[in-house]
Structures are given as C-alpha cells and as structure tokens.
Amino acid sequence: MQTSLSSARCDLLPVTQADAPAVHELWTSPGVRRYLWDDEIIPRERTDEAIATSDDLFEQHDFGLWVLRERIDHSLVGFAGLWPFREPQQFELLYGVNERLWGRGYGVEAARAVIDYAFGTLKMPLIRASTDKANVASVRVLEKVGFAMTRRETVNGIDTVFFERER
C-alpha cells in the first residue's frame, strides 16, 4: 500500500521513478546534500536505488519516502519519510526541503504528516530521528514536532544527535 499524505499546504506522495530527476536535483543541491549525503554529490544511480528501496519499504512496511509537493502548483518542496539507518537497522524520520523554501515551516509540516501517519495508521509506539549537531535547523524542526534528544555521539567522524518521540 502506498499511501498519500497531506499537510496544510502540500501533498506528500510516495516517491516514484518519475520524480527521480527533480529529487536528484534536490538531493545534490549544496544545502540539502551538506547534511543528507555529508556533502557528497551522489550519482543519479544512487537516487534511483533510493527510490527502488522506498518502493520495497512501502511493499514490506507501508512506509518509505514521500515527495512533498505544493498543492497549488505541484512544485517539489522537499521529501520526508521513514528510512533505515545503522546496523542493526533502525527506521528513522527523514526530511529535507528545497533551500529556496527554508525557514517557511515546510520541514515541520512534512515531519508532522509522517509522524501522524506513523502513530495513527501504523500504530508505531516510537519514532527515532538523528541529525548532525551542526544542522541547527533540523534540530529545531525535531524539537518543534515533539522529539526529545536522547544522546549525542560521533558517527563516521560526524557529531550526531539522536532523538525519540513516543506515541
């Protein structure tokens, strides 16, 4: 099941291969890739692989990645979802917004839509998230949507903060 979600201004639609060019452009933009890919400019194939992984996640778990599209003009605002990280694998809230739209509340909208779905529809008891300590905007989003920091550690040389939110 690939469920569409919504926020105040946007529709969140499961990412598809048709979204790949726009998503790849977003993921390789300087501000987004800085924290999403540790500033690596990923090849297009990696974007395609992530979209295929999202398809598999939706098939297996009823969640993956959604693209966040402005309801009025359908432009790509960003993305959000629940994504596997670390070993052993843990699913975490993930989101990102087009740089030209930073500071306008889209990250909070996207995060809330995914959280509401995870708690309300999927009945998850807990949602995790993590970000680089230096990513002050992302830390602020997590705090605004009710996450509490649980720990801080260095992961792959990066000062990382971990958060949780219970249902």
Secondary structure, DSSP 8 states (H G I E B T S, - for coil): ----EE-SSEEEEE--GGGHHHHHHHHTSHHHHHHHSTT----HHHHHHHHHHHHHHHHHHS--EEEEEETTT--EEEEEEEEEETTTTEEEEEEEE-GGGTTSSHHHHHHHHHHHHHHHTS--SEEEEEEETT-HHHHHHHHHTT-EEEEEEEETTEEEEEEEEE-
